[in-house]
Amino acid sequence: MFHVALFEPEIPPNTGNIMRLCANTGCYLHLIHPLGFSLDEKQVRRAGMDYRDLAVVQEHENFAAFNHAMRGKRVFACTTKAKSSYAATEFQPDDVLLFGPETRGLPEILLASLPEELKLRIPMLPDSRSLNLSNTVAIFVYEALRQQNFTGLS
């Protein structure tokens, strides 16, 4: 299955919605600290914590710990700063989809460390800033699942 990684997420309802998405699709959710909230916050529980026992969630102390845990996997940086469209990518099971925090996206230093073919974007109008994080994650996840013929889902 696929991995969804949130780098320093800031908005509790987005993380809750993404947790719910992962629980319903069988994707693994990785939360890279520091988080901008506590997982016990009411907003997270309301949006997705009722799915917490159904989702596989792993927390990582920092990006280095996450990177170590993902050794051997393809990690795609999902960013508005990429040139390649997510739709032109052939996803494989066990790929990792990495998303940045809502207010600032993935750090430039992190993006600079990745080859261009591992940076993906969603096409939007030229003057658009970005989509909501939980919507963006859903678009990426369902494209990856579609390419695998929704294996394991009914």
Contact map, one row per residue, 1 for C-alpha under 8 A:
1110000000000000000000000111000000000000000000000000000000000000000000000000000000000000000011100000000000000000000000000000000000000000000000000000000000
1111000000000000000000000111000000000000000000000000000000000000000000000000000000000000000011111000000000000000000000000000000000000000000010010000000000
1111100000000000000000000011110000000000000000000000000000000000000000000000000000000000000001111000000000000000000000000000000000000000000000000000000000
0111110000000000000001000011110000000000000000000000000000000000000000000000000000000000000000011110000000000000000000000000000000000000100000000000000000
0011111000000000000000000000111100000000000000000000000000000000000000000000000000000000000000011110000000000000000000000000000000000000000000000000000000
0001111110000000000000000000111100000000000000000000000000000000000000000000000000000000000000000111100000000000000000000000000000000000000000000000000000
0000111110000000000000000000001110000000000000000000000000000010000000000000000000000000000000000111100001000000000000000000000000000000000000000000000000
0000011111000000000000000000001111110000000000000000000000000000000000000000000000000000000000000001100000000000000000000000000000000000000000000000000000
0000011111110010000000000000001101110000000000000000000000000000000000000000000000000000000000000001110000000000000000000000000000000000000000000000000000
0000000111110000000000000000000000111000000000000000000000000000000000000000000000000000000000000000111000000000000000000000000000000000000000000000000000
0000000011111110000000000000000000011000000000000000000000000000000000000000000000000000000000000000010000000000000000000000000000000000000000000000000000
0000000011111111000000000000000000011010101100000000000000000000000000000000000000000000000000000000000000000000000000000000000000000000000000000000000000
0000000000111111100000000000000000000000001101110000000000000000000000000000000000000000000000000000000000000000000000000000000000000000000000000000000000
0000000000111111110000000000000000000000000100100000000000000000000000000000000000000000000000000000000000000000000000000000000000001100000000000000000000
0000000010111111111000000000000000000000000100110000000000000000000000000000000000000000000000000000000000000000000000000000000000000100000000000000000000
0000000000011111111100000000000000000000001111111000000000000000000000000000000000000000000000000000000000000000000000000000000000000000000000000000000000
0000000000001111111110000000000000000000000000110000000000000000000000000000000000000000000000000000000000000000000000000000000000000100000000000000000000
0000000000000111111111000000000000000000000000010000000000000000000000000000000000000000000000000000000000000000000000000000000000000100110000000000000000
0000000000000011111111100000100000000000000000011011001010000000000000000000000000000000000000000000000000000000000000000000000000000000000000000000000000
0000000000000001111111110000000000000000000000111011001000000000000000000000000000000000000000000000000000000000000000000000000000000000000000000000000000
0000000000000000111111111000000000000000000000000000000000000000000000000000000000000000000000000000000000000000000000000000000000000000010000000000000000
0001000000000000011111111111100000000000000000000000001100000000000000000000000000000000000000000000000000000000000000000000000000000000000000000000000000
0000000000000000001111111110000000000000000000000011011100000000000000000000000000000000000000000000000000000000000000000000000000000000000000000000000000
0000000000000000000111111100000000000000000000000000001000000000000000000000000000000000000000000000000000000000000000000000000000000000000000000000000000
0000000000000000000011111110000000000000000000000000000000000000000000000000000000000000000000000000000000000000000000000000000000000000000000000000000010
1100000000000000000001111111000000000000000000000000001100000000000000000000000000000000000000000000000000000000000000000000000000000000000000000000000000
1111000000000000000001101111100000000000000000000000001100000000000000000000000000000000000000000000000000000000000000000000000000000000000000000000000000
1111000000000000000001000111110000000000000000000000001111000000000000000000000000000000000000000000000000000000000000000000000000000000000000000000000000
0011110000000000001001000011111000000000000000000000001111000000000000000000000000000000000000000000000000000000000000000000000000000000000000000000000000
0011110000000000000000000001111100000000000000000000000011110000000000000000000000000000000000000000000000000000000000000000000000000000000000000000000000
0000111110000000000000000000111110100000000000000000000011110000000000000000000000000000000000000000000000000000000000000000000000000000000000000000000000
0000111110000000000000000000011111100000000000000000000000111110010000000000000000000000000000000000000000000000000000000000000000000000000000000000000000
0000001100000000000000000000001111100000000000000000000000111110000000000000000000000000000000000000000000000000000000000000000000000000000000000000000000
0000000110000000000000000000000111110000000000000000000000001100000000000000000000000000000000000000000000000000000000000000000000000000000000000000000000
0000000111000000000000000000001111111100000000000000000000000000000000000000000000000000000000000000000000000000000000000000000000000000000000000000000000
0000000111110000000000000000000001111100000000000000000000000000000000000000000000000000000000000000000000000000000000000000000000000000000000000000000000
0000000001110000000000000000000000111110100000000000000000000000000000000000000000000000000000000000000000000000000000000000000000000000000000000000000000
0000000000000000000000000000000000111111100000000000000000000000000000000000000000000000000000000000000000000000000000000000000000000000000000000000000000
0000000000010000000000000000000000001111100110000000000000000000000000000000000000000000000000000000000000000000000000000000000000000000000000000000000000
0000000000000000000000000000000000000111110110000000000000000000000000000000000000000000000000000000000000000000000000000000000000000000000000000000000000
0000000000010000000000000000000000001111111110000000000000000000000000000000000000000000000000000000000000000000000000000000000000000000000000000000000000
0000000000000000000000000000000000000001111111000000000000000000000000000000000000000000000000000000000000000000000000000000000000000000000000000000000000
0000000000011001000000000000000000000000111111100000000000000000000000000000000000000000000000000000000000000000000000000000000000000000000000000000000000
0000000000011111000000000000000000000011111111111000000000000000000000000000000000000000000000000000000000000000000000000000000000000000000000000000000000
0000000000000001000000000000000000000011111111111100000000000000000000000000000000000000000000000000000000000000000000000000000000000000000000000000000000
0000000000001001000000000000000000000000011111111100000000000000000000000000000000000000000000000000000000000000000000000000000000000000000000000000000000
0000000000001111100100000000000000000000001111111100000000000000000000000000000000000000000000000000000000000000000000000000000000000000000000000000000000
0000000000001011111100000000000000000000000111111111000000000000000000000000000000000000000000000000000000000000000000000000000000000000000000000000000000
0000000000000001001100000000000000000000000111111111100000000000000000000000000000000000000000000000000000000000000000000000000000000000000000000000000000
0000000000000000000000000000000000000000000011111111100000000000000000000000000000000000000000000000000000000000000000000000000000000000000000000000000000
0000000000000000001100100000000000000000000000011111111000000000000000000000000000000000000000000000000000000000000000000000000000000000000000000000000000
0000000000000000001100100000000000000000000000011111111110000000000000000000000000000000000000000000000000000000000000000000000000000000000000000000000000
0000000000000000000000000000000000000000000000001111111100000000000000000000000000000000000000000000000000000000000000000000000000000000000000000000000000
0000000000000000000000100000000000000000000000000011111100000000000000000000000000000000000000000000000000000000000000000000000000000000000000000000000000
0000000000000000001101110111100000000000000000000011111110000000000000000000000000000000000000000000000000000000000000000000000000000000000000000000000000
0000000000000000000001100111100000000000000000000001111111000000000000000000000000000000000000000000000000000000000000000000000000000000000000000000000000
0000000000000000001000000001111000000000000000000001001111100000000000000000000000000000000000000000000000000000000000000000000000000000000000000000000000
0000000000000000000000000001111000000000000000000000000111110000000000000000000000000000000000000000000000000000000000000000000000000000000000000000000000
0000000000000000000000000000011110000000000000000000000011111000000000000000000000000000000000000000000000000000000000000000000000000000000000000000000000
0000000000000000000000000000011110000000000000000000000001111110110000000000000000000000000000000000000000000000000000000000000000000000000000000000000000
0000000000000000000000000000000111000000000000000000000000111110110000000000000000000000000000000000000000000000000000000000000000000000000000000000000000
0000000000000000000000000000000111000000000000000000000000011111110000000000000000000000000000000000000000000000000000000000000000000000000000000000000000
0000001000000000000000000000000110000000000000000000000000011111111000000000000000000000000000000000000000000000000000000000000000000000000000000000000000
0000000000000000000000000000000000000000000000000000000000000111111100000000000000000000000000000000000000000000000000000000000000000000000000000000000000
0000000000000000000000000000000000000000000000000000000000011111111110000000000000000000000000000000000000000000000000000000000000000000000000000000000000
0000000000000000000000000000000100000000000000000000000000011111111111000000000000000000000000000000000000000000000000000000000000000000000000000000000000
0000000000000000000000000000000000000000000000000000000000000011111111100000000000000000000000000000000000000000000000000000000000000000000000000000000000
0000000000000000000000000000000000000000000000000000000000000001111111100000000000000000000000000000000000000000000000000000000000000000000000000000000000
0000000000000000000000000000000000000000000000000000000000000000111111100000000000000000000000000000000000000000000000000000000000000000000000000000000000
0000000000000000000000000000000000000000000000000000000000000000011111111010000000000000000000000000000000000000000000000000000000000000000000000000000000
0000000000000000000000000000000000000000000000000000000000000000001111111000000000000000000000000000000000000000000000000000000000000000000000000000000000
0000000000000000000000000000000000000000000000000000000000000000000001111100000000000000000000000000000000000000000000000000000000000000000000000000000000
0000000000000000000000000000000000000000000000000000000000000000000001111110000000000000000001110000000000000000000000000000000000000000000000000000000000
0000000000000000000000000000000000000000000000000000000000000000000000011111000000000000000001110000000000000000000001000000000000000000000000000000000000
0000000000000000000000000000000000000000000000000000000000000000000001001111100000000000000000111100000000000000000001000000000000000000000000000000000000
0000000000000000000000000000000000000000000000000000000000000000000000000111110000000000000000111100000000000000000001110000000000000000000000000000000000
0000000000000000000000000000000000000000000000000000000000000000000000000011111000000000000000001110000001000010000001110000000000000000000000000000000000
0000000000000000000000000000000000000000000000000000000000000000000000000001111101000000000000001111000000000000000000111000000000000000000000000000000000
0000000000000000000000000000000000000000000000000000000000000000000000000000111111000000000000000011000011000000000000111000000000000000000000000000000000
0000000000000000000000000000000000000000000000000000000000000000000000000000011111000000000000000000000000000000000000011100000011000000000000000000000000
0000000000000000000000000000000000000000000000000000000000000000000000000000001111100000000000000000000000000000000000001000000000000000000000000000000000
0000000000000000000000000000000000000000000000000000000000000000000000000000011111111000000000000000000000000000000100111000000000000000000000000000000000
0000000000000000000000000000000000000000000000000000000000000000000000000000000011111000000000000000000000000000000100111000000000000000000000000000000000
0000000000000000000000000000000000000000000000000000000000000000000000000000000001111101000000000000000000000000000110111000000000000000000000000000000000
0000000000000000000000000000000000000000000000000000000000000000000000000000000001111111100000000000000000000000000000011110000000000000000000000000000000
0000000000000000000000000000000000000000000000000000000000000000000000000000000000011111100000000000000000000000000000011100000000000000000100000000000000
0000000000000000000000000000000000000000000000000000000000000000000000000000000000001111100000000000000000000000000000000100000000000000000000100000000000
0000000000000000000000000000000000000000000000000000000000000000000000000000000000011111110000000000000000000000000000000000000000000000000000000000000000
0000000000000000000000000000000000000000000000000000000000000000000000000000000000001111111000000000000000000000000000000000000000000000000000000000000000
0000000000000000000000000000000000000000000000000000000000000000000000000000000000000001111100000000000000000000000000000000000000000000000000010010000000
0000000000000000000000000000000000000000000000000000000000000000000000000000000000000000111110100000000000000000000000000000000000000000000000010010000000
0000000000000000000000000000000000000000000000000000000000000000000000000000000000000000011111100000000000000000000000000000000000000000000000010001000000
1100000000000000000000000000000000000000000000000000000000000000000000000000000000000000001111100000000000000000000000000000000000000000000000000001000000
1110000000000000000000000000000000000000000000000000000000000000000000001100000000000000000111110000000000000000000000000000000000000000000000000000000000
1110000000000000000000000000000000000000000000000000000000000000000000001111000000000000001111111000000000000000000000000000000000000000000000000000000000
0111100000000000000000000000000000000000000000000000000000000000000000001111000000000000000001111100000000000000000000000000000000000000000000000000000000
0111100000000000000000000000000000000000000000000000000000000000000000000011110000000000000000111110000000000000000000000000000000000000000100000000000000
0001111000000000000000000000000000000000000000000000000000000000000000000011110000000000000000011111000000000000000000000000000000000000000000000000000000
0001111000000000000000000000000000000000000000000000000000000000000000000000111000000000000000001111100011000000000000000000000000001000100000000000000000
0000011110000000000000000000000000000000000000000000000000000000000000000000011000000000000000000111110111100000000000000000000000000000000000000000000000
0000011111000000000000000000000000000000000000000000000000000000000000000000000000000000000000000011111111000000000000000000000000000000000000000000000000
0000000011100000000000000000000000000000000000000000000000000000000000000000000000000000000000000001111110000000000000000000000000011000000000000000000000
0000000001000000000000000000000000000000000000000000000000000000000000000000000000000000000000000000111110000000000000000000000000000000000000000000000000
0000000000000000000000000000000000000000000000000000000000000000000000000000000000000000000000000001111111100000000000000000000000000000000000000000000000
0000000000000000000000000000000000000000000000000000000000000000000000000000001000000000000000000011111111100000000000000000000000000000000000000000000000
0000001000000000000000000000000000000000000000000000000000000000000000000000101000000000000000000011100111110110000000000000000000000000000000000000000000
0000000000000000000000000000000000000000000000000000000000000000000000000000000000000000000000000001000111111110000000000000000000000000000000000000000000
0000000000000000000000000000000000000000000000000000000000000000000000000000000000000000000000000000000001111111000000000000000000000000000000000000000000
0000000000000000000000000000000000000000000000000000000000000000000000000000000000000000000000000000000000111111100000000000000000000000000000000000000000
0000000000000000000000000000000000000000000000000000000000000000000000000000000000000000000000000000000001111111110000000000000000000000000000000000000000
0000000000000000000000000000000000000000000000000000000000000000000000000000100000000000000000000000000001111111110000100000000000000000000000000000000000
0000000000000000000000000000000000000000000000000000000000000000000000000000000000000000000000000000000000011111111000000000000000000000000000000000000000
0000000000000000000000000000000000000000000000000000000000000000000000000000000000000000000000000000000000001111111000000000000000000000000000000000000000
0000000000000000000000000000000000000000000000000000000000000000000000000000000000000000000000000000000000000111111101100000000000000000000000000000000000
0000000000000000000000000000000000000000000000000000000000000000000000000000000000000000000000000000000000000001111111100000000000000000000000000000000000
0000000000000000000000000000000000000000000000000000000000000000000000000000000001110000000000000000000000000000011111100000000000000000000000000000000000
0000000000000000000000000000000000000000000000000000000000000000000000000000000000010000000000000000000000000000001111110000000000000000000000000000000000
0000000000000000000000000000000000000000000000000000000000000000000000000111100000000000000000000000000000000000011111110000000000000000000000000000000000
0000000000000000000000000000000000000000000000000000000000000000000000000001111001110000000000000000000000000010011111111000000000000000000000000000000000
0000000000000000000000000000000000000000000000000000000000000000000000000001111101111100000000000000000000000000000011111100000000000000000000000000000000
0000000000000000000000000000000000000000000000000000000000000000000000000000011111111100000000000000000000000000000000111110000000000000000000000000000000
0000000000000000000000000000000000000000000000000000000000000000000000000000000100001110000000000000000000000000000000011111000000000001000000000000000000
0000000000000000000000000000000000000000000000000000000000000000000000000000000000001000000000000000000000000000000000001111100000000000000000000000000000
0000000000000000000000000000000000000000000000000000000000000000000000000000000000000000000000000000000000000000000000000111110101000000000000000000000000
0000000000000000000000000000000000000000000000000000000000000000000000000000000000000000000000000000000000000000000000000011111100000000000000000000000000
0000000000000000000000000000000000000000000000000000000000000000000000000000000000000000000000000000000000000000000000000001111100000000000000000000000000
0000000000000000000000000000000000000000000000000000000000000000000000000000000000000000000000000000000000000000000000000000111110000000000000000000000000
0000000000000000000000000000000000000000000000000000000000000000000000000000000000000000000000000000000000000000000000000001111111000000000000000000000000
0000000000000000000000000000000000000000000000000000000000000000000000000000000100000000000000000000000000000000000000000000001111100000000000000000000000
0000000000000000000000000000000000000000000000000000000000000000000000000000000100000000000000000000000000000000000000000001000111110000000000000000000000
0000000000000000000000000000000000000000000000000000000000000000000000000000000000000000000000000000000000000000000000000000000011111011000000000000000000
0000000000000000000000000000000000000000000000000000000000000000000000000000000000000000000000000000010000000000000000000000000001111111000000000000000000
0000000000000100000000000000000000000000000000000000000000000000000000000000000000000000000000000010010000000000000000000000000000111111100000000000000000
0000000000000110110000000000000000000000000000000000000000000000000000000000000000000000000000000000000000000000000000000000000000011111110000000000000000
0000000000000000000000000000000000000000000000000000000000000000000000000000000000000000000000000000000000000000000000000000000000111111111000000000000000
0000000000000000000000000000000000000000000000000000000000000000000000000000000000000000000000000000000000000000000000000100000000111111111100000000000000
0001000000000000010000000000000000000000000000000000000000000000000000000000000000000000000000000010000000000000000000000000000000001111111110000000000000
0000000000000000010010000000000000000000000000000000000000000000000000000000000000000000000000000000000000000000000000000000000000000111111111000000000000
0000000000000000000000000000000000000000000000000000000000000000000000000000000000000000000000000000000000000000000000000000000000000011111111100000000000
0000000000000000000000000000000000000000000000000000000000000000000000000000000000000100000000001000000000000000000000000000000000000001111111110000000000
0100000000000000000000000000000000000000000000000000000000000000000000000000000000000000000000000000000000000000000000000000000000000000111111111000000000
0000000000000000000000000000000000000000000000000000000000000000000000000000000000000000000000000000000000000000000000000000000000000000011111111100000000
0000000000000000000000000000000000000000000000000000000000000000000000000000000000000010000000000000000000000000000000000000000000000000001111111110000000
0100000000000000000000000000000000000000000000000000000000000000000000000000000000000000011100000000000000000000000000000000000000000000000111111111000000
0000000000000000000000000000000000000000000000000000000000000000000000000000000000000000000000000000000000000000000000000000000000000000000011111111111000
0000000000000000000000000000000000000000000000000000000000000000000000000000000000000000000000000000000000000000000000000000000000000000000001111111110000
0000000000000000000000000000000000000000000000000000000000000000000000000000000000000000011000000000000000000000000000000000000000000000000000111111110000
0000000000000000000000000000000000000000000000000000000000000000000000000000000000000000000110000000000000000000000000000000000000000000000000011111111000
0000000000000000000000000000000000000000000000000000000000000000000000000000000000000000000000000000000000000000000000000000000000000000000000001111111000
0000000000000000000000000000000000000000000000000000000000000000000000000000000000000000000000000000000000000000000000000000000000000000000000001111111111
0000000000000000000000000000000000000000000000000000000000000000000000000000000000000000000000000000000000000000000000000000000000000000000000001001111110
0000000000000000000000000000000000000000000000000000000000000000000000000000000000000000000000000000000000000000000000000000000000000000000000000000011111
0000000000000000000000001000000000000000000000000000000000000000000000000000000000000000000000000000000000000000000000000000000000000000000000000000011111
0000000000000000000000000000000000000000000000000000000000000000000000000000000000000000000000000000000000000000000000000000000000000000000000000000010111
